Amino acid sequence: MKEILTERQQSIYDFIETYQVEHGYSPKIKDIQEAFGIKSVNGVIKHLRALEKKEWIERDNTPRGIQLLGRALEKLHSSMVSIPIFGTIPAGNAQSIEEHVEGHHMIDQQVFAHANNMYALRVQGESMIDAGIYEGDLVMVERKEPRVGDIVVALLDGDNTLKRFQKDSNGNAYLKAENAAYPEMHPLHDLEIQGVIVQLTRQY
């Protein structure tokens, strides 16, 4: 039988549970530290060890090592779906890429109503850094028609790229980088929008 938690331990446990339900993975020690204003990492570890000793959590030594709790697992099983990660997408000059599935990423279909029409790509390059998109980021892409200003995955004259979708005064579509070092990209022949970026995730 689990031991009774102190008020502080219960608050931290509730935070972990809520975080897992919302994100699908556990908070880092830094997340807990910031949420509760705990001055040191050791202070957080002390609380986690107490929760572990009282058999309320199980954890390992990885950054997000707290195993998923019951309510989080229920949500994952009921609402999370897997979408494919199709290699990398250049956020630089357009270039040809070979589309292949390098893995899968879990998303919440309660958040994304069209999850079955989505895929993910790993960003390569620095042309979108002023939009907060960096090399190594994972972007979630929904196959849908873009609006002016959307960040899109595009096929420009046969080459793939990640840019902002724009139109000039004549209604002609073009692509705009979010980095002053990169020029606007106007199609010579074809511009095909393959999807709109709807979410980004990043690992530190």
C-alpha positions in Angstrom: 0.0 0.0 0.0 1.3 3.5 -0.9 2.3 5.8 1.9 0.5 9.0 2.3 2.1 12.0 0.7 2.9 15.4 2.3 1.1 18.4 0.9 4.3 19.4 -1.1 4.8 15.9 -2.4 1.2 15.7 -3.5 1.5 19.0 -5.4 4.6 17.8 -7.2 2.9 14.5 -8.0 -0.1 16.3 -9.4 2.2 18.5 -11.5 3.9 15.5 -12.9 0.6 13.8 -13.8 -0.8 16.9 -15.4 2.4 17.5 -17.4 2.4 13.9 -18.7 -1.3 14.1 -19.7 -0.7 17.4 -21.6 2.6 16.5 -23.2 2.7 12.7 -23.4 6.0 12.6 -21.6 7.5 13.5 -18.3 8.8 16.9 -17.1 12.5 17.4 -16.6 13.9 18.2 -13.2 14.3 21.8 -14.4 10.6 22.0 -15.2 9.6 20.9 -11.7 12.2 23.3 -10.2 10.8 26.3 -12.1 7.2 25.4 -11.5 7.7 25.3 -7.7 10.4 27.8 -7.3 12.8 25.2 -5.8 16.2 26.7 -5.5 18.4 23.7 -6.3 18.3 20.6 -8.4 19.0 18.5 -5.3 15.8 19.9 -3.8 13.8 18.4 -6.6 15.6 15.1 -6.5 14.9 14.9 -2.8 11.1 15.1 -3.5 11.3 12.6 -6.4 13.2 10.1 -4.2 10.5 10.5 -1.6 7.8 9.9 -4.2 9.7 6.9 -5.4 10.2 5.5 -1.9 6.5 5.8 -1.2 5.8 3.9 -4.5 4.0 6.7 -6.2 6.4 7.0 -9.1 9.1 4.9 -10.8 12.0 6.6 -12.5 15.4 6.1 -14.1 18.4 8.4 -14.6 17.4 9.9 -17.9 16.3 13.6 -18.2 12.6 12.6 -18.5 13.0 9.4 -16.5 9.7 9.4 -14.6 7.6 6.7 -16.0 4.1 7.6 -17.3 1.4 7.5 -14.7 -2.0 5.9 -14.9 -4.0 8.9 -16.2 -1.3 9.8 -18.7 -1.2 6.2 -20.0 -5.0 6.2 -20.4 -4.9 9.4 -22.4 -2.0 8.1 -24.6 -3.9 4.9 -25.3 -7.1 6.7 -26.1 -6.1 9.8 -28.0 -2.5 9.6 -29.2 -1.7 8.5 -32.8 1.5 7.9 -34.6 2.5 10.0 -37.7 5.5 9.2 -39.9 8.8 11.2 -39.9 9.8 11.7 -43.5 13.5 12.5 -43.2 14.7 16.1 -43.4 13.4 19.2 -45.1 15.8 22.0 -46.1 15.3 25.3 -44.4 18.0 26.9 -46.6 18.3 26.8 -50.3 15.9 24.5 -52.0 17.3 21.1 -52.7 16.2 17.6 -53.6 15.6 15.2 -50.8 14.7 11.5 -50.8 11.5 11.0 -48.8 11.8 8.0 -46.5 10.3 7.1 -43.1 13.0 7.4 -40.5 10.7 7.0 -37.5 7.3 8.0 -36.0 6.1 10.8 -33.7 3.1 10.7 -31.4 0.5 13.4 -31.6 -2.8 14.0 -29.8 -5.7 13.6 -32.1 -7.8 15.7 -29.6 -5.6 18.6 -30.5 -5.1 17.8 -34.2 -8.5 17.0 -35.7 -6.8 15.9 -39.0 -4.1 13.8 -37.5 -4.6 11.2 -40.2 -3.5 13.8 -42.8 -0.3 14.8 -41.1 3.4 13.9 -41.2 6.6 15.2 -39.6 10.0 16.4 -41.0 13.3 17.2 -39.4 14.6 20.7 -40.2 17.9 21.2 -41.9 19.4 24.7 -42.4 19.0 28.2 -40.9 16.8 30.1 -43.3 13.8 30.2 -40.8 15.6 31.1 -37.6 13.8 34.4 -37.3 10.6 32.5 -37.2 12.0 30.4 -34.3 12.7 27.3 -36.5 16.1 25.9 -36.0 18.2 23.1 -37.5 17.2 19.8 -35.8 13.7 20.9 -35.0 10.8 18.5 -35.8 7.9 20.1 -37.6 4.4 18.7 -37.9 2.9 19.2 -41.3 -0.8 19.0 -42.2 -1.7 18.4 -45.9 -4.0 21.4 -46.6 -4.2 24.6 -48.6 -2.1 27.4 -47.3 -3.0 30.9 -46.4 -0.7 33.8 -47.1 1.7 34.0 -44.2 1.7 30.3 -43.4 5.0 28.5 -43.1 4.9 25.6 -45.6 6.6 22.7 -47.0 6.9 23.4 -50.7 8.2 21.8 -53.9 9.8 24.7 -55.8 10.7 23.8 -59.4 11.2 20.2 -58.3 13.1 20.9 -55.1 11.9 20.8 -51.5 12.1 23.6 -49.0 10.6 25.1 -45.9 9.6 28.7 -46.2 6.8 31.3 -45.6 4.1 31.4 -48.2 3.5 34.8 -49.7 1.9 36.5 -52.7 2.9 39.6 -54.6 0.7 42.5 -55.6 -0.3 40.6 -58.8 -1.4 37.5 -56.8 1.7 35.4 -57.8 2.8 33.0 -55.1 6.4 32.9 -53.8 8.4 31.8 -50.8 10.0 34.0 -48.2 12.8 33.0 -45.8 12.9 34.3 -42.2 16.6 35.1 -42.3 17.9 38.2 -44.0 20.8 36.2 -45.4 18.5 34.3 -47.7 16.7 35.7 -50.7 13.0 35.4 -51.7 12.3 32.3 -53.9 10.1 32.8 -56.9 9.2 29.8 -59.0 10.6 29.6 -62.6 8.0 27.0 -63.5 6.2 25.3 -60.6 5.4 25.9 -57.0 3.5 23.0 -55.2 2.6 23.4 -51.5 2.9 20.0 -49.8 1.6 21.0 -46.4 1.4 23.7 -43.7 3.4 23.7 -40.5 1.0 23.3 -37.5 3.4 22.5 -34.7 7.1 22.3 -33.8 9.0 20.3 -31.2 12.6 20.6 -30.1 14.9 18.5 -28.0 17.6 20.3 -26.0 
